[in-house]
């Protein structure tokens, strides 16, 4: 059985900047500064990491105050909900996702897969983004989130433990497949020996993801049969 863990932003969907806008306003509301957010890259990072790094870059004392960091994250989720509810908001499901999740559902029914999430989003933020794209969070049976750890490399082990509790068996090494769009998605599974299937629907092209060490790289996830072959290789 494969534990198949999907990243969200740039892999499953795009929220058209809703997350960035919400974090910017949350930082302004709670700390009075968003730091150098206009030039700062979010991709591959966890939400708490983003908040802390932006405040550190702004030399703000809240960067060392866990309660203040939590306050920013809480405000962010409130603002994200408002952003995603705007009539003009456009959340886009990326190519092939509907078909791939349906095919993986068949694999789950046959006992060959367990599908979950591995994302830097806070758990509540992840649910908001998924619903805005028409995906039910419960479709993903396990998850590991930025709210579990600020450090992305911690998350595969969290997901594996939760999957083991659910499935009654352990997941290790190449039993774990991480599907993501950044070099950080590729790298985070190395401590547990996971394989990475990368997709260039984010800010990194096929060459960059291949150089990062992904076992398989796709321009999009639209070729369901080929992606399934890569997952179950």
N, C-alpha and C positions, 0 to 999 in steps of 0.2 A: 504493500500500500504506500502511495506517495502522499506526503503532506505538501500541498501546493499553496504557497503563500503569496498573495498579490499585494504589491504597493498600490496606492490609490492615485495620487496626483501625477499625471503624465503617463500612467500605465493603464488605469481603468477609465479615467475621466479628466476633463479640464473644467475648472470653475470660473474661467475668464477673469482671474485676478481677485476673486472674492476673498480668499484667505489672506492675501497680502494686504488688501484694504482693511480687513478686520484687525489684523495684527497691528498695522500702523496706528489705527485709531485707538486700540486698546492700550498701546504704549503711551500715546499722547494723553489718554484719560487717566492712566494710573501712575505714569512716571514723568509726564510733561515733555517727553522727547521720544522720537522713534529712531534716534541715531541715524546712521547713514543708510537708511532703508532703500533709498532709490538705487543705490549701486550694489546692494547686498544680495547674494544669491541664496534662495531658499531651498533649491532642489537637493534632495538627498539628506536633509537635516530634519531633526525632530522639532516640533513646535516649541517645547521648553528650551531646547538648544538655541533656536532662532531668537527667542526673547532674551535669553541671557547674553548671547553674543552681541546683539544690537545694543543692549545696555552697557556691556563692557566696552564696546567701541565708542560709545558716547561718554565713557568715564563716569557713569552714573552709579551711585552707591547701591541702588536697588539690585544691581547685578550680583551682589553678594548676600542679598536678603531673600531667603527662601519664601517667606510669607508674601513679600512684594511680588516675587516672580509668579507665585500661585495666583495672586490677585490679577495680574496681567493676563494669565492664561484663562482664568474664569471670565474676565471681561471679554476676552477674545471670542470665546464660544458664544456669548450673548450677541456680540456684533456680527459674528459669522452667520448666525441664524437669521438676523435681520437682512444681511447682504443677500443671502440665498433666497429670501422671500421677496425680494424686489421684483416688480413686474418686468423690469428690463433685464433681469439676470438670465444668463444663458449658461447652463452647465451642459457639457457635451460628453456623451459616452464615446469612447474612442473606437476606431474601426475593429470589428471582429469580436468585441467583448461579449455582446449578447450571445452570439453563436458559440464562443468558446466556453462561457459559463454553462450554457445548456449542455454542451458535450461533456463537460466535467461533471455535471449533475448525473449523467448516465454512468460515468465512471464511479461516482460515489455510490450510486444505487447498487452497482456490481461489487462494491467493497474494494475497489482498486485505488481510491483516492479519498482524501479529506481536504476540503478547500477552505482556506482561511485568508486572513489579512496579516501583513507585516508592513506597518506604516508609521511614519513619524508624526502623523496626526494624533492629537488627543482623541481618546475613544469617543467622546461626545461629538467632537468635530468631525470625525470620520463618519459617524452615522448621519450627520446633517448633510455632508457632501454626497454620500451614497444615495440618500433619499432624493436629493435634488436632481440626480441623474436617473431616477426611476429604479434604483436598485435597493432592495430591502437589506438592511444590515444583517438580519438573521439568515440570509442566504449563505453567509460566510460563517462556518460553524465554530471557528476559533479565531483568535486574533492576538496580536501584540502591538502595542501602541506607544506613542511618545509619552503618554501618561504613565506607562510602566517603567520607562527609563529615558533619561535625556540622551543616552548614548545608543545609537542605532545598533552597534554590534552586540548589545545585550539582548536584543529583541528575538532573534531566532531561537535561543534557548527558552525564552518565556513561552513562545508559541509552541515549541516542541513539548514542554511540560503540560501545557493545557490540552494539547492534542492527545497526549498519552493518557491523561485522566479521562478524556472523552471516549477514546477508542479502545482503551484497555490494552494498549501495546505501546512500545517505545518507538520513537522516530529519531534516527541519527544518520549522519553522513548523507549519502546520496538518496536516502528516503525523503529528504527535505529538498524541495525545489522552490527557489525564490524567483518570482517574476517581477521585474522592475525596470526602470528606465534610466537609472543613474549608476555611475561607478560605485557609489556608496551602497546601492542595493546589491551589486555584485559582491563587494568586499565584505558586507556584514555577515554573510553566511559562512565565511571561511573558518571561524573558530569552532563551528560545529560540523564542518565538512560538507555543508550544503552545496548543491549545484545551483547555478544562476542561469535563468533564461531571460535575456535582456531584449528590450524593445525600444526603438529609436523614435518614439512618439513624444518624447520630452525634449530637453535641451541638448542632448548628446546624440551624435550620429553613430551609425553602425561601426565605423572604424574606432571611435573612442570607446565604445562598449566592448568591442572585441579586445582592444588593448588592455582594458580593465580586467580581462580574464573570464568573461562570461562563457559558459559552455556552448551556448547557442545564442545567436543574435538575429533579430528580425527587424525589418523596417517598420512593420505594423504587425498586429496579431490577427490579421484578416484571414490568413490561411489556416483554418482550424485544424485540418489534418496534420499539417507540418508542425504546428505548435504542439499538438498532442504527442506527436512522435518525439519531439524534443523533451517534453516533460517526462515521458515514460521511457526515455532512452536508457 
